[in-house]
Structures are given as C-alpha cells and as structure tokens.
C-alpha cells in the first residue's frame, strides 16, 4: 500500500498551538491505520530543541495559508 503525504521530511511548515504561531522543520512522518482510515502525522522540530507531533490537517506550508485558516 502506498500512502501519499502532503509534506516531506526537511520541509518547513507553520502551525498554531496555545494561541501562538510557530514554524518548524519536519523530522519524521508517522503513518498508521485507525478506525478504518489511514492517519498521517508529522514530528516537527520547533525552536531547535522541542519536537511536537501534528496531524496533517494542523500544519500549513506557509504562514499566509495558516492565517487564512484561522
């Protein structure tokens, strides 16, 4: 089975959490099957020290696209 991802390892992405906007680089892609569907999550290195995991729907390729979604 082939799973298509929207983002790649090494790509910079934008997101928002706890009322703050952040940017970071994708370091890992995690895929799994849950409740009959494939789930794609990304580990993102934010602020050079902290890794966070986000679903594909919660990250954006540009700050402008993130702001449009808010």
WOKA-V92567 format. One record per helix or strand of 2 or more residues. SS is the DSSP state (hx for helix, st for strand). FROM is the first residue (numbers start at 1). TO is the last residue. If there is no record, write none. Layout:
ss:SS from:FROM to:TO
ss:SS from:FROM to:TO
//
This chain:
ss:st from:12 to:17
ss:st from:20 to:34
ss:st from:37 to:46
ss:st from:50 to:55
ss:hx from:56 to:58
ss:hx from:63 to:69
//
